[in-house]
Amino acid sequence: MFAQLSRRAISRAFVNESRVSARASLSTCVKRPAIYAVQSEEEFQEKLMGGSKPVVIDFSATWCGPCKMLTPRLEAAITATEDTVDLAIVDIDDLGDLAMEFDVSAVPTVLGVKDGKVVDRFVGLIDEDKLGAFINNLKE
């Protein structure tokens, strides 16, 4: 009985180890865009305003109901761009000075930045078609 349990335990360990190593070696061909929460003003300037790739900046707050609805839509739309546009989420409670610098008076406020310059913006929720057009304008 003990020998049977040991064999089973050994074979289970081998199977589990094989699954882990098989998963670790898998790769995908789909490029994923950078979607990140901005932690500091320095990071904002370096990654967003100094970068070469277009960026959608989502000024939001954790207590904001419309923000909670918009952010997943933005993430899905950005993911569909296949790494041509990034998404940065800025919490106005943590980085209020940035919000003031970019004239954010209501949340959600979304900016489109290209070559370090704000080229488009909208405030509040918008429908999927307008969101797609907003992001496509950044890609061009």
Secondary structure, 3 states (H helix, E strand, C coil): CHHHHHHHHHHHHHHHHHHHHHHHHCCCCCCCCCEEECCCHHHHHHHHHCCCCCEEEEEECCCCHHHHHHHHHHHHHHHCCCCCCEEEEEECCCCHHHHHHCCCCCCCEEEEEECCEEEEEEECCCCHHHHHHHHHHHHC
